[in-house]
Amino acid sequence: MESGGLVALHQACQSLRLGESDMAIVGGAQLLIDPDQSTNMSTLGMLNADGHCYAFDSRGHGYGRGEGVATLILKRLDEALADGDPVHTVIVNSGLNQDGRSAGSLMSPSGEAQRDLMRSVYSQVGLQPNETPYVEAHGTVSFGPKAFRISNTDSKKIGDSSWSVPSHSLHTMTCPVVFCEGKQRQSDLIVGSVKANIGHLEAVAGLAGLVKSINVLNSKVVPPQLHFVEPKPALKLDERRIKVANCLHSLSIMILTGIFRLSQNYPHCHLGLAELQ
């Protein structure tokens, strides 16, 4: 469940907002101890043959698994400042939804549910998605709704059936529709995914993306996207004001950073971050 870490973080934020707690510790760990799961995932065609994550790149067919640990301490902002705590970022809002029956298939989450969630997260706090300068994206592949196909050109055999493994690294319609809609963007939306650097941490992947986003927020620099050479044609980046960070990108204004994580028929989660003013 890739969104597991962010779901825990969302619940912690809710607990703090409701006054149920004064501090929350959110953490997760991913360790690859038993080879059976990797074997099964490889059989299903979920893993890239060379073990890398090629987020947004034309070479992306499956992902590479990774290991990692992430832990964050959350407090209400006014109390953190009063206590003299170092504030690394401000969580402006967080949101959670579940696509349920609207999903195309178990392995193909609903684009409509994703868009509804993103719009809701920003509208609840009076912010415009098209003012977001950077999005830390899901950046992996998912099984498409047309899972069974006759051609086995880029598919894996499972019994008598063939599962296709298309790559939807940017959620082709979600980012453009939400972050580039309405008034024209004043600058390009920069996107990235930490999966290319450390692999897919699965249940901890959302927290890993959050840690990277905090670093982007504080440094105002987006690092180049590892393993990104040729964009996946389906993303149609040349038709949109969206750029994958293929080199260091300086962001002069860092008002908001979006982090999006989804899981196959599990909750979608989205966060909006801002630097401390």
C-alpha positions in Angstrom: 0.0 0.0 0.0 2.1 2.9 -1.3 0.0 5.6 0.3 0.2 4.0 3.8 2.8 6.4 5.2 0.9 9.5 4.0 -2.4 8.0 5.3 -0.8 7.8 8.7 0.5 11.3 8.4 -2.9 12.6 7.3 -4.5 10.9 10.4 -1.8 12.5 12.6 -2.6 16.0 11.1 -6.3 15.4 11.8 -5.6 14.4 15.4 -3.6 17.6 15.9 -6.2 19.8 14.4 -8.9 18.2 16.6 -6.8 18.7 19.7 -6.7 14.9 20.4 -2.9 15.1 20.6 -0.1 17.7 21.0 2.6 15.9 19.1 2.6 13.0 16.7 5.4 10.8 15.4 4.8 9.3 12.0 7.2 6.7 10.6 7.5 3.8 8.3 10.1 1.2 7.2 10.6 -0.9 4.1 12.9 -3.9 4.3 13.2 -6.6 1.6 13.7 -9.7 3.7 11.7 -12.4 2.0 12.4 -12.9 -1.8 8.9 -14.5 -2.3 7.1 -11.1 -2.8 9.7 -9.9 -5.3 9.5 -13.2 -7.2 5.7 -12.9 -7.4 5.9 -9.3 -8.5 8.4 -10.2 -11.2 6.2 -13.0 -12.4 3.3 -10.4 -12.7 5.6 -8.1 -14.8 5.5 -5.4 -12.1 9.3 -5.0 -11.8 11.7 -3.4 -14.3 14.2 -5.9 -15.7 17.2 -3.9 -14.6 15.9 -3.0 -11.1 15.6 0.7 -11.8 12.7 3.2 -11.6 12.6 5.2 -14.8 10.0 7.8 -13.7 8.6 9.8 -16.7 11.2 8.1 -19.0 10.4 6.0 -22.1 12.3 3.1 -20.6 9.9 2.8 -17.7 8.3 -0.7 -17.7 7.7 -1.7 -14.1 9.7 -0.4 -11.1 12.7 -1.3 -8.9 12.1 -2.0 -5.3 14.0 -0.2 -2.6 14.5 -0.1 1.2 14.3 2.8 3.5 13.0 4.4 6.7 11.4 7.7 7.3 10.2 9.4 10.5 8.6 12.8 11.0 7.6 14.7 14.1 4.4 16.8 13.8 3.2 19.6 16.0 0.8 22.5 15.7 2.7 25.4 14.2 2.1 28.0 17.0 3.2 25.5 19.6 6.3 24.5 17.7 7.3 28.1 17.4 6.6 28.8 21.0 8.7 25.8 22.0 11.6 26.9 19.8 11.4 23.8 17.7 13.1 23.8 14.2 10.3 24.0 11.6 11.3 22.3 8.4 8.0 22.7 6.6 4.3 23.7 7.1 1.6 21.2 6.1 -1.0 23.6 4.7 -3.5 20.8 4.1 -3.8 17.1 3.5 -6.5 15.0 1.9 -7.5 11.5 1.5 -10.0 9.6 -0.7 -10.7 6.2 -2.1 -11.6 5.5 -5.7 -13.6 2.3 -5.0 -15.9 1.4 -7.9 -14.7 4.3 -10.0 -11.3 2.7 -10.6 -10.6 1.3 -14.0 -9.3 -1.9 -12.5 -7.5 -3.1 -9.4 -4.2 -1.9 -10.7 -5.4 1.2 -12.5 -6.7 3.9 -10.1 -9.4 6.4 -11.0 -8.1 9.6 -12.6 -11.3 11.4 -11.6 -10.9 10.5 -8.0 -7.3 11.8 -8.1 -8.4 15.1 -9.6 -11.2 15.5 -7.1 -8.8 14.9 -4.2 -6.3 17.5 -5.4 -8.8 20.2 -6.1 -10.4 19.6 -2.6 -7.0 19.8 -0.8 -6.3 23.3 -2.3 -9.9 24.7 -2.3 -10.3 24.0 1.4 -7.6 26.4 2.2 -8.3 29.0 -0.5 -5.3 28.1 -2.7 -5.0 27.7 -6.5 -3.3 24.5 -7.8 -1.9 26.4 -10.8 0.3 28.5 -8.4 2.1 25.3 -7.3 5.6 25.4 -8.6 6.6 21.8 -7.9 4.9 18.4 -7.6 6.5 15.3 -6.3 4.7 12.8 -8.3 3.7 9.2 -7.9 6.2 8.4 -10.7 5.6 4.7 -11.1 3.7 2.4 -13.5 0.4 0.8 -13.1 -1.5 -1.9 -14.9 -3.8 -0.4 -17.4 -7.6 -1.0 -17.6 -7.0 -3.1 -20.7 -5.0 -5.6 -18.8 -5.5 -8.5 -21.2 -4.1 -8.1 -24.7 -3.3 -10.3 -27.7 0.1 -8.9 -28.4 2.9 -9.8 -26.0 5.3 -7.2 -27.3 5.7 -5.5 -23.9 3.8 -7.9 -21.7 4.3 -10.8 -19.3 2.7 -14.1 -19.6 0.6 -15.4 -16.7 -0.9 -18.8 -17.5 -3.0 -18.4 -20.6 -3.3 -14.6 -20.3 -1.1 -11.7 -20.9 -1.0 -8.7 -18.6 0.1 -5.4 -20.2 2.4 -3.1 -18.3 1.8 0.4 -19.6 3.6 3.3 -17.8 1.6 6.2 -16.5 4.4 7.9 -14.6 2.8 11.4 -14.5 -0.8 10.3 -14.4 -1.1 11.6 -17.9 -4.3 13.6 -17.4 -4.3 14.3 -13.6 -1.4 16.8 -13.3 -2.2 18.8 -16.5 -5.9 19.0 -15.7 -5.5 20.1 -12.1 -2.3 22.1 -12.0 -2.6 23.7 -15.4 -6.3 24.5 -15.6 -8.0 27.8 -15.3 -5.9 30.9 -15.7 -2.7 30.4 -17.6 0.3 29.4 -15.5 2.9 32.0 -14.9 5.7 29.5 -15.0 6.2 25.8 -15.8 5.1 23.2 -13.4 8.3 21.2 -12.4 7.7 17.5 -11.6 10.0 14.9 -10.1 10.0 11.6 -8.3 12.4 10.3 -5.7 11.8 6.7 -6.8 14.5 7.0 -9.5 17.0 7.7 -6.7 16.1 5.2 -4.0 13.7 2.8 -5.7 10.1 2.2 -4.8 9.7 2.1 -1.0 6.1 0.9 -1.4 4.4 1.6 1.9 7.0 4.2 2.8 7.2 5.8 -0.7 4.9 8.7 0.2 7.0 9.6 3.2 10.2 9.4 1.1 8.6 11.8 -1.4 7.7 14.1 1.5 11.3 14.2 2.8 12.5 15.1 -0.7 9.8 17.8 -1.1 10.9 19.3 2.2 14.4 19.6 1.0 13.2 21.1 -2.3 11.1 23.6 -0.3 13.9 24.7 2.0 16.7 24.8 -0.7 14.4 26.3 -3.4 16.3 23.9 -5.8 14.8 20.9 -7.6 17.5 18.3 -8.3 17.7 16.7 -11.7 15.6 13.6 -12.3 17.8 10.5 -12.3 17.5 8.1 -15.2 15.4 10.7 -17.2 16.6 10.9 -20.8 13.7 10.6 -23.2 10.2 11.5 -22.0 7.4 8.9 -22.4 5.4 10.0 -25.5 2.1 9.5 -23.8 2.9 12.3 -21.4 2.9 14.9 -24.2 5.1 17.2 -22.2 5.8 19.4 -25.2 2.1 20.3 -25.3 1.9 21.4 -21.7 3.5 23.7 -19.2 5.1 20.8 -17.4 8.8 20.0 -17.2 10.6 17.1 -15.7 13.6 18.3 -13.8 16.4 17.2 -16.2 18.8 19.7 -14.6 19.0 21.8 -11.5 16.0 24.1 -11.3 16.0 27.1 -9.1 12.7 28.2 -7.7 12.7 31.9 -6.7 9.3 31.7 -5.0 8.3 28.6 -3.0 4.8 29.0 -1.8 3.5 25.5 -2.2 4.7 22.1 -3.0 2.3 19.2 -3.8 3.0 15.6 -3.0 0.8 12.9 -4.4 0.7 9.2 -3.7 -1.8 6.6 -4.7 -2.2 2.9 -4.2 -3.9 0.2 -6.2 -7.5 0.4 -5.0 -6.3 1.8 -1.7 -6.7 5.4 -0.6 -5.2 8.3 -2.6 -3.4 10.9 -0.5 -2.3 14.4 -1.3 -0.4 17.0 0.7 0.2 20.7 0.2 3.4 22.1 1.8 4.6 25.7 2.3 7.7 27.2 3.7 7.6 29.0 7.0 7.1 32.7 6.4 
